Amino acid sequence: IATAGIPRVTVPRGFAVPFKYYVEFMKANGFDKKILDFSFDNDFVHNPRIRKEKLAQFRAEIRNGKFDAGLRRQILRKWRTRLGGRGAFVRSSSNAEDMPNFSGAGLYDTVPNVKRSAKIIEAVKTVWASLWNFEAYEARERNFIEHASTYMGVLIQTGVDMDSSGVLITKDPFDSENVGAVYISAKRGLGIKVVDGKKIAEQILYSKSSNAVQVLTRSAEDTLLMFDENGGVKEVPISGNRNVLTDLVARRLADVGMKIKKVFGDLKEQDIEWGYKRGRIYILQSRPFIEN
């Protein structure tokens, strides 16, 4: 997407910490053996309450695990040189996502607006640990995905304090016969979860054949998330008009979505995470759209 030359579209700079480093970290700290022990623990296997407690303990151990000094230097060097030491989003990407009949979206953690070197390393370990979130474990179990063969990669990406953000699907997810439609979900501010409640986002369907923008729902958000100057994010109240996107911006997003679909061969519908700030569209992620 970054090299496709789509006008007025930016992909924030970033770099990856591949699966290999997660595997090495887990082995160096003996956590790989603990994963195997879970399958022989009858209380863990048969009691969801105990399983939830033990997974929480396991995540805490991972976050406190010893981090390889050489890898630390490589990550911080790239953060300073490639990203300019700016606030970064430390994002998850496991090999148990974007699979047939299993998207895995929303199961793992993102740490937003990390601004200090020590916090970058902490955030990497937090993302690694999120592979063992209770909801993620249960979802893999239901879909017969082997836990010991599931690994976590990390993307460290420059953060942008968005005016609005959301997801875009290059089809109508509600009506397969509505050919050529694009679905957009939008909210003000940063498009990450608010822990204390889920509110309805603005939902739009764009029809290419008629060039029509149909508003399905207006946003019910009464707060938005924005960067905190000290790192992380803060929640601030919203007042006034609940409209998130103009028709012009919705059409621009839909056009960008279809161009991104072509980048990937036009064979699979795309599920795209986007942001918008001062007239520019930012693309944070594109993944195959998985039907529920």
Protein Blocks (a to p, Z undefined) as FASTA:
>chain_A
ZZnopghiacdddddddfklmmmmmmmnommmmmmmmmmmmklmmmmklmmmmmmmmmmm
mmmpccdfklmmmmmmmmmmmnoopacddddddfbehiehilogokaccdehiabfklmm
mmmmmmmmmmmgfklmmmmmmnopafklpccddddddddddfbdcdddfbdfkbmklghi
acddddehjdbdcfkbccddddddddfklopacdfbdcfbfbdcdddfkgpjdddddehj
fbfbdfklmmmmmmmmmmmmmmnoomaccddddddeehiacdfbdcddddZZ
